[in-house]
Amino acid sequence: MEPKAVTPLLVRKFMDKLGDRVESTANRCHTVLSTVFGWGYERNMVLVNPVLGIKKHKEKPRSRNIEDWGFDLVYKIAQGNSYPWIAPMMEIAYLCRMRAIEVRSLTESDLLKEGALVERRKNSMNEITKWSPRLRKAISDASKLRKSTTEDGLLFVSSSNGSIPKTNFDSAWRRIRTKALENDLTESFNFHDLKAKRVTDHSEKASGHKSKKMQAVYDRKPNLIEATR
């Protein structure tokens, strides 16, 4: 369609049609469309931004809490898969409460004497996760998979010894998750849920978020408290 032919009603219909299947995807499309039309409006390519005033769908927060056995099952499958780097990625994401992009961006310079430096995205606070035997093993496993050290010192590299593209990572994770579902995993989970699992399991509920509100979003197990009487 010509940009000038897009109306608020068409945007609303698009949002409703897509939202019937995936509300979060519809909302991401809303953001992109608004940005594109805003750019066009500033350059006199369109007279209005048709997305303005169109409400997003109300999203339900994720509540998937991964049990230890589920994590162990997917981890074991990842170890025997064609993408062996997924297994140590899972461990590091869980142990350090990291997003996938943060794990894929880890470098040798982030491995400090005190522990692993986590440079967080989305305006969260950087932190250092102290060394533990399990974290050291995950880092060691990742290092053993590299053919050689890259110029930027990336811990996780592709077969061509470059950074692992998001598309490759997403494809690998999807295949491993599918195989896990064929091998007794009762409910699928996203890679990002590994961060939430660690926040839930962590004694201090540490997540790297600046606000208690955002920290609560990632803590997915209800607190166990005593009855009033």
C-alpha positions in Angstrom: 0.0 0.0 0.0 1.0 3.6 -0.5 1.8 5.0 3.0 -0.7 7.8 2.6 -3.5 5.2 2.1 -2.9 3.7 5.5 -5.6 4.9 7.9 -6.2 4.5 11.7 -9.0 2.1 11.0 -6.7 -0.2 8.9 -4.1 -0.1 11.7 -6.8 -1.1 14.2 -8.0 -4.0 12.0 -4.4 -5.1 11.6 -3.8 -5.0 15.3 -7.0 -7.0 16.1 -6.3 -9.6 13.4 -2.8 -10.2 14.6 -3.7 -9.9 18.2 -6.1 -12.8 18.0 -3.0 -15.0 17.7 -0.1 -13.2 19.4 -0.8 -10.1 21.4 2.9 -9.3 22.0 3.7 -9.6 18.3 0.9 -7.2 17.5 2.2 -4.7 20.0 5.8 -4.9 18.7 4.4 -4.2 15.2 2.5 -1.2 16.6 5.8 0.2 17.8 7.5 -0.3 14.5 4.7 1.1 12.5 4.5 4.2 14.7 8.2 4.8 14.4 8.1 4.4 10.6 5.2 6.7 10.1 6.6 9.2 12.6 9.8 9.3 10.5 7.7 9.8 7.3 5.6 12.6 8.9 8.7 14.6 9.8 9.8 14.4 6.2 6.3 15.3 4.7 5.9 11.9 3.2 2.6 11.4 5.1 0.2 14.0 6.5 -0.5 12.1 9.7 0.8 9.2 11.8 -2.2 6.7 11.6 -0.9 4.7 14.5 -1.3 7.6 17.0 -4.3 7.0 19.2 -4.5 3.3 18.4 -4.2 1.3 21.6 -2.0 -1.6 22.1 -3.3 -5.0 23.4 -3.0 -5.6 27.1 -0.4 -8.3 27.6 -0.4 -10.9 30.3 3.0 -11.1 32.0 4.8 -14.4 31.6 4.5 -16.7 34.6 6.4 -19.7 33.4 8.5 -21.1 36.2 11.1 -23.7 35.0 11.5 -26.7 37.3 15.0 -28.0 37.8 14.2 -31.3 36.0 13.0 -29.4 32.9 16.2 -27.3 32.8 18.3 -30.5 33.2 16.4 -32.2 30.4 16.9 -29.4 27.9 20.5 -28.9 29.0 21.3 -32.6 28.4 19.7 -32.5 24.9 21.6 -29.3 24.1 24.9 -31.1 25.0 24.3 -33.8 22.4 22.9 -31.5 19.7 24.5 -29.9 16.6 24.7 -26.6 18.5 26.9 -27.5 21.6 27.3 -23.9 22.5 23.6 -23.7 23.6 24.4 -25.8 26.8 27.0 -23.5 28.3 24.9 -20.6 27.2 22.0 -22.0 29.3 24.2 -22.4 32.3 25.7 -18.9 32.1 22.3 -17.3 31.5 20.9 -19.1 34.5 23.9 -18.5 36.8 24.3 -14.9 35.9 20.7 -13.9 35.2 21.5 -12.8 31.7 19.5 -12.2 28.5 20.5 -14.2 25.4 22.2 -11.1 23.7 24.2 -10.5 26.9 25.5 -14.1 26.9 26.3 -14.0 23.1 28.2 -10.7 23.7 30.5 -12.1 26.5 34.2 -11.7 25.9 37.4 -12.8 27.6 37.8 -9.3 29.1 34.6 -9.8 31.0 36.1 -12.7 32.9 37.6 -10.8 35.9 39.4 -12.1 39.0 36.3 -11.6 41.1 33.9 -13.2 38.6 32.1 -12.6 35.3 31.2 -9.0 34.4 27.6 -8.8 33.2 27.1 -5.7 31.0 23.3 -5.5 31.1 21.1 -4.1 28.4 17.8 -2.1 28.7 19.1 0.4 31.2 19.7 -2.3 33.9 22.7 -2.1 36.2 25.9 -3.9 35.4 27.2 -6.3 38.0 29.8 -9.0 38.6 28.6 -12.5 39.3 31.1 -14.2 41.7 32.8 -17.3 40.6 31.4 -20.7 41.6 32.5 -24.2 40.5 29.4 -24.4 38.2 30.1 -21.0 36.6 33.8 -21.8 36.0 32.8 -25.1 34.3 30.3 -23.3 32.0 33.0 -20.8 31.0 35.5 -23.6 30.5 33.0 -25.6 28.4 32.4 -22.5 26.2 36.1 -21.9 25.7 36.8 -25.5 24.6 34.3 -25.1 21.8 36.2 -22.2 20.1 38.7 -23.1 17.4 40.7 -20.0 18.1 40.4 -16.7 19.9 38.7 -13.9 18.0 40.0 -10.4 17.7 37.3 -9.1 20.0 37.7 -12.0 22.4 34.1 -13.4 22.1 33.4 -16.4 24.3 30.8 -17.8 21.9 31.6 -18.0 18.2 30.0 -19.4 15.1 31.6 -22.1 12.9 33.3 -19.3 10.9 34.8 -18.0 14.2 32.6 -14.9 14.2 29.8 -13.8 16.4 26.7 -16.0 16.5 23.8 -14.2 14.7 20.5 -13.9 16.5 18.8 -15.8 13.7 21.2 -18.8 14.1 20.8 -18.7 17.9 17.0 -18.6 17.6 16.9 -21.5 15.2 19.2 -23.6 17.3 17.2 -22.9 20.5 13.9 -23.7 18.7 15.2 -27.1 17.5 16.5 -28.1 20.9 13.3 -27.0 22.5 11.3 -29.0 20.0 13.4 -32.1 20.6 12.9 -31.7 24.4 9.2 -31.6 23.9 9.5 -34.9 22.1 11.4 -36.3 25.1 9.1 -35.7 28.0 9.4 -32.0 28.5 5.8 -31.2 29.4 5.8 -27.4 28.7 8.0 -25.3 26.5 9.9 -22.3 27.8 11.8 -19.4 26.2 15.5 -18.8 26.7 14.7 -15.6 28.5 12.8 -17.6 31.1 16.2 -18.9 32.3 16.9 -15.4 33.7 13.6 -15.4 35.5 14.3 -18.9 36.9 17.6 -17.7 38.4 16.0 -14.6 39.9 13.3 -16.9 41.4 15.9 -19.3 42.7 18.4 -16.6 43.9 18.5 -16.1 47.6 18.6 -12.3 47.2 16.2 -12.2 44.1 19.0 -10.4 42.3 18.1 -9.5 38.7 20.2 -6.4 37.8 17.0 -4.3 37.5 17.0 -0.9 39.2 13.5 -1.0 40.4 11.8 -3.4 42.8 8.8 -3.5 40.4 10.9 -4.9 37.5 12.6 -7.3 39.9 9.2 -8.6 40.9 8.3 -9.3 37.3 11.2 -11.8 37.0 10.5 -13.5 40.4 8.0 -16.1 39.3 7.5 -18.2 42.4 5.1 -16.9 45.1 6.8 -16.2 48.5 6.3 -18.8 51.2 5.0 -17.1 54.3 3.5 -18.2 57.6 -0.3 -18.0 58.1 -1.6 -15.0 60.1 -2.5 -17.3 63.0 
